[in-house]
Amino acid sequence: MTQSSDVDQVLLPTPRVRGRRPSVWRGFFGNKKAALGFGIFMVFVLMAVFAPVLAPYNPQATQFIPFQGPSWHHWFGTTATGQDVLSQLIVGSRVSLGIGISAGIMATSLAIVLGMLPAYLGGRTDTLFNTMTNIMLVIPGLPLLIVITAYIHQTETWTLALVMGLTGWAWGARVLRSQTLTYVRRDFVVAARLAGASHWHILIHEILPNMLSLVIANLMFGTLGAVLAAASLQFLGLGNPNSISWGTMLFWAQIGQALLNGAWWWLVAPGAAIALFGASMALMNFGVDELTNPRLRQARRASKQFGKPHQGRPNN
């Protein structure tokens, strides 16, 4: 009886463990850095979504005293033409985050297609796309964007997002290609190929889940890079000066000689918003790395188990 019961336990299929997704979310938010970064990111997202409701004044209204410092009525002061800086910061988050997220998604998608697929196919296809990637890496990013936007003459919001998405995929494609080459000859990939699975099925269902941390990191820093690039182009006057964004706020602060007039708040507000958004991307990346890297999870568990008891021991 004992032997048969043991055999039954071995032969019977193990039931699937449900609740995998909540455990992943608990692991992500269990990281304090990731939770803080996600909180900052959600503040910006909600601010962009509900910008017309949250803005205390019309961001284009010039009815206030120029160069008025921060006060209860104007938390971040006013501009040279009497516009409320806080209202411009809230409304401008829509354009800046829209450009950054759209360009980040586009660049990451191109990096997956132009980096992973040629590496999996190999041969002349990999050589051709690898050469194209190396050419894109050699060309400086910001000067290329300056030339393209100056040539287009129609630098609207979605035009900037499209240009940065089409030119910002090279670094991600290079990293994803090198990582894909390490998985091409793995046993599970060879088994899926022998089973008759298509190339896209193997890439999406077999290889891509193992590279999820790289893809998400590329998406985060691609989004941050697009926000910084858009702010740089708009600061140089290559964007649409009539639209309100964090970059155009810096542009008009330079035109209005904010520092010479002592209006430091006009520059600090959009600069601090860009810095906080970048910090949120970096902090969330810590949580993603810990979820996808078993060594980081083990190190965190060991620090929790053995770190705290040693702190409370008295010294002999």
Number of C-alpha atoms within 10 A of each C-alpha: 6 7 8 9 10 10 11 11 11 10 9 8 8 8 6 7 6 8 8 10 9 10 11 14 12 11 16 22 17 12 19 14 18 24 18 16 25 20 14 19 20 13 13 21 16 14 20 21 15 14 20 15 11 15 18 15 16 14 20 16 12 15 11 16 15 16 21 18 17 17 10 7 9 18 14 22 25 26 25 21 15 18 24 32 26 23 24 27 24 27 26 24 24 22 20 24 23 20 25 29 21 19 30 28 18 22 29 28 18 20 27 22 16 23 28 25 21 21 26 22 13 13 10 10 14 19 13 12 18 20 12 13 20 14 11 17 16 9 11 9 14 15 11 15 20 15 11 15 20 15 10 10 11 14 20 15 17 15 15 27 26 15 19 31 25 16 19 25 28 24 19 25 29 22 17 24 23 13 18 22 16 12 20 18 12 11 10 14 17 13 12 16 14 9 9 10 13 10 13 12 14 19 21 13 11 15 22 19 12 15 15 15 19 19 20 16 20 24 24 23 19 28 30 25 19 28 27 19 22 29 27 20 23 24 21 15 16 23 26 18 17 9 17 21 27 32 30 28 26 24 23 19 20 16 11 16 15 19 13 9 10 11 22 17 22 30 19 13 19 25 16 12 16 20 12 16 19 21 17 23 22 18 20 26 24 19 25 20 20 20 19 17 12 11 12 15 15 12 12 14 12 11 12 11 11 10 12 10 10 9 9 8 8 6 5 3
